């Protein structure tokens, strides 16, 4: 039971990390696309 609670908490933590990574990744992708568009314009 005790280990189970820890497992659930770790899973929640991983989910949070995944969300952050996902946000960072989409931010980088968006920024990169923006940079490419700017380079093409100039």
N, CA, C and O atoms as a MOPAC input file, in Angstrom:
PM7 MOZYME 1SCF
protein

 N      0.84100 1    -1.19800 1     0.00000 1
 C      0.00000 1     0.00000 1     0.00000 1
 C      0.87800 1     1.25100 1     0.00000 1
 O      0.63300 1     2.19800 1    -0.74700 1
 N      1.89500 1     1.23400 1     0.84500 1
 C      2.77400 1     2.40800 1     0.94600 1
 C      3.52200 1     2.63100 1    -0.36800 1
 O      3.63100 1     3.75600 1    -0.85500 1
 N      4.03400 1     1.53200 1    -0.93100 1
 C      4.76400 1     1.63000 1    -2.19300 1
 C      3.84000 1     2.07600 1    -3.32300 1
 O      4.25000 1     2.79800 1    -4.23200 1
 N      2.60000 1     1.63600 1    -3.25000 1
 C      1.62400 1     1.97800 1    -4.28200 1
 C      1.42700 1     3.49200 1    -4.34500 1
 O      1.37500 1     4.07200 1    -5.43000 1
 N      1.32000 1     4.12300 1    -3.18500 1
 C      1.12300 1     5.57700 1    -3.12300 1
 C      2.32300 1     6.28400 1    -3.74800 1
 O      2.17100 1     7.27400 1    -4.46300 1
 N      3.51000 1     5.76600 1    -3.47000 1
 C      4.71900 1     6.37300 1    -4.01800 1
 C      4.73500 1     6.23000 1    -5.54300 1
 O      5.13600 1     7.14300 1    -6.26500 1
 N      4.29500 1     5.07800 1    -6.00600 1
 C      4.24500 1     4.82700 1    -7.44800 1
 C      3.31700 1     5.82100 1    -8.13500 1
 O      3.64900 1     6.38300 1    -9.17900 1
 N      2.14700 1     6.02800 1    -7.53000 1
 C      1.17000 1     6.96000 1    -8.10100 1
 C      1.74500 1     8.36600 1    -8.12600 1
 O      1.58600 1     9.08900 1    -9.11000 1
 N      2.41900 1     8.75800 1    -7.03800 1
 C      2.99500 1    10.09800 1    -6.96500 1
 C      4.07900 1    10.26800 1    -8.02900 1
 O      4.16600 1    11.31600 1    -8.66800 1
 N      4.90000 1     9.24200 1    -8.21800 1
 C      5.94300 1     9.30400 1    -9.24200 1
 C      5.33500 1     9.44800 1   -10.62500 1
 O      5.84300 1    10.18300 1   -11.47200 1
 N      4.23600 1     8.73300 1   -10.83900 1
 C      3.57200 1     8.79200 1   -12.14000 1
 C      3.02100 1    10.19200 1   -12.37400 1
 O      3.11500 1    10.72100 1   -13.48200 1
 N      2.45100 1    10.79000 1   -11.34100 1
 C      1.92200 1    12.15600 1   -11.45300 1
 C      3.06200 1    13.11700 1   -11.76400 1
 O      2.91700 1    14.02700 1   -12.58000 1
 N      4.18900 1    12.90400 1   -11.10700 1
 C      5.35700 1    13.76100 1   -11.30900 1
 C      5.82900 1    13.64400 1   -12.75300 1
 O      6.12400 1    14.64800 1   -13.40100 1
 N      5.89800 1    12.41200 1   -13.25200 1
 C      6.32500 1    12.19800 1   -14.63500 1
 C      5.37600 1    12.87300 1   -15.60300 1
 O      5.79800 1    13.43800 1   -16.61200 1
 N      4.08000 1    12.81000 1   -15.28700 1
 C      3.08200 1    13.44600 1   -16.14900 1
 C      3.34400 1    14.94600 1   -16.19400 1
 O      3.25200 1    15.56900 1   -17.25200 1
 N      3.67200 1    15.52200 1   -15.04000 1
 C      3.96600 1    16.95000 1   -14.96100 1
 C      5.19200 1    17.29400 1   -15.78100 1
 O      5.20800 1    18.29600 1   -16.49700 1
 N      6.22300 1    16.46200 1   -15.67900 1
 C      7.45700 1    16.68200 1   -16.44000 1
 C      7.15900 1    16.60400 1   -17.93000 1
 O      7.64400 1    17.41900 1   -18.71400 1
 N      6.35600 1    15.61300 1   -18.31400 1
 C      5.98100 1    15.46400 1   -19.71900 1
 C      5.25200 1    16.69800 1   -20.21700 1
 O      5.48800 1    17.15400 1   -21.33600 1
 N      4.36300 1    17.24300 1   -19.39000 1
 C      3.61700 1    18.43600 1   -19.77500 1
 C      4.55900 1    19.60000 1   -20.00400 1
 O      4.40800 1    20.34600 1   -20.97200 1
 N      5.54100 1    19.76100 1   -19.10900 1
 C      6.50800 1    20.85400 1   -19.23700 1
 C      7.32400 1    20.66700 1   -20.51100 1
 O      7.50800 1    21.60800 1   -21.28200 1
 N      7.81300 1    19.44500 1   -20.72800 1
 C      8.60500 1    19.16900 1   -21.92700 1
 C      7.78800 1    19.43900 1   -23.17200 1
 O      8.28900 1    19.99900 1   -24.14700 1
 N      6.52700 1    19.03800 1   -23.13600 1
 C      5.63500 1    19.24400 1   -24.27200 1
 C      5.48000 1    20.73500 1   -24.54900 1
 O      5.55000 1    21.16900 1   -25.69900 1
 N      5.27100 1    21.51400 1   -23.49700 1
 C      5.11600 1    22.96300 1   -23.64100 1
 C      6.38500 1    23.58300 1   -24.20800 1
 O      6.33200 1    24.39800 1   -25.12900 1
 N      7.52900 1    23.18800 1   -23.64800 1
 C      8.81800 1    23.72000 1   -24.10400 1
 C      9.03400 1    23.35900 1   -25.56600 1
 O      9.45800 1    24.19600 1   -26.36300 1
 N      8.74000 1    22.10300 1   -25.91800 1
 C      8.93800 1    21.63100 1   -27.28700 1
 C      8.07400 1    22.41000 1   -28.27100 1
 O      8.55800 1    22.83900 1   -29.31800 1
 N      6.79700 1    22.59500 1   -27.93800 1
 C      5.90300 1    23.32500 1   -28.84400 1
 C      6.35100 1    24.77500 1   -28.95000 1
 O      6.22900 1    25.39200 1   -30.00800 1
 N      6.87200 1    25.31900 1   -27.85000 1
 C      7.36800 1    26.69900 1   -27.85400 1
 C      8.57200 1    26.80300 1   -28.78800 1
 O      8.65700 1    27.73200 1   -29.59100 1
 N      9.49500 1    25.85800 1   -28.68400 1
 C     10.69000 1    25.85500 1   -29.53900 1
 C     10.28200 1    25.68400 1   -30.99600 1
 O     10.79400 1    26.37300 1   -31.87900 1
 N      9.36200 1    24.76400 1   -31.24000 1
 C      8.90800 1    24.50900 1   -32.60800 1
 C      8.29000 1    25.76600 1   -33.20200 1
 O      8.57000 1    26.12900 1   -34.34400 1
 N      7.44400 1    26.42900 1   -32.41500 1
 C      6.78200 1    27.64400 1   -32.86800 1
 C      7.82900 1    28.71300 1   -33.16500 1
 O      7.76200 1    29.39200 1   -34.18900 1
 N      8.79000 1    28.85400 1   -32.26500 1
 C      9.83300 1    29.86300 1   -32.41000 1
 C     10.68700 1    29.56600 1   -33.64000 1
 O     11.02300 1    30.46900 1   -34.40800 1
 N     11.03400 1    28.29100 1   -33.81800 1
 C     11.85300 1    27.89200 1   -34.96400 1
 C     11.12200 1    28.19000 1   -36.26500 1
 O     11.72100 1    28.70000 1   -37.21200 1
 N      9.84800 1    27.88000 1   -36.31500 1
 C      9.04900 1    28.14900 1   -37.51300 1
 C      9.04200 1    29.63900 1   -37.79500 1
 O      9.17200 1    30.06200 1   -38.94400 1
 N      8.89000 1    30.43500 1   -36.74900 1
 C      8.87100 1    31.89200 1   -36.86700 1
 C     10.20400 1    32.38800 1   -37.42600 1
 O     10.23200 1    33.24700 1   -38.30700 1
 N     11.31500 1    31.83800 1   -36.90700 1
 C     12.64900 1    32.23000 1   -37.36700 1
 C     12.82000 1    31.89900 1   -38.84400 1
 O     13.33500 1    32.71500 1   -39.60800 1
 N     12.39200 1    30.71200 1   -39.24500 1
 C     12.52500 1    30.28300 1   -40.64400 1
 C     11.74000 1    31.22100 1   -41.55100 1
 O     12.22200 1    31.60900 1   -42.61500 1
 N     10.54200 1    31.58300 1   -41.13500 1
 C      9.70900 1    32.49500 1   -41.92500 1
 C     10.41200 1    33.84100 1   -42.05700 1
 O     10.42000 1    34.43600 1   -43.13500 1
 N     11.00100 1    34.32100 1   -40.96800 1
 C     11.71400 1    35.59400 1   -40.99600 1
 C     12.90300 1    35.54900 1   -41.94300 1
 O     13.15100 1    36.50500 1   -42.67800 1
 N     13.63300 1    34.45100 1   -41.92800 1
 C     14.80100 1    34.30100 1   -42.80500 1
 C     14.34800 1    34.30100 1   -44.26200 1
 O     14.99300 1    34.91600 1   -45.11100 1
 N     13.26300 1    33.62800 1   -44.55000 1
 C     12.76300 1    33.56600 1   -45.92600 1
 C     12.31300 1    34.93700 1   -46.40600 1
 O     12.48200 1    35.27400 1   -47.57800 1
 N     11.73600 1    35.73500 1   -45.49800 1
 C     11.23400 1    37.05700 1   -45.87000 1
 C     12.38000 1    37.99700 1   -46.22900 1
 O     12.27200 1    38.78500 1   -47.16900 1
 N     13.48800 1    37.91000 1   -45.47100 1
 C     14.58300 1    38.85500 1   -45.67100 1
 C     15.50200 1    38.47700 1   -46.82600 1
 O     16.46700 1    39.18700 1   -47.10500 1

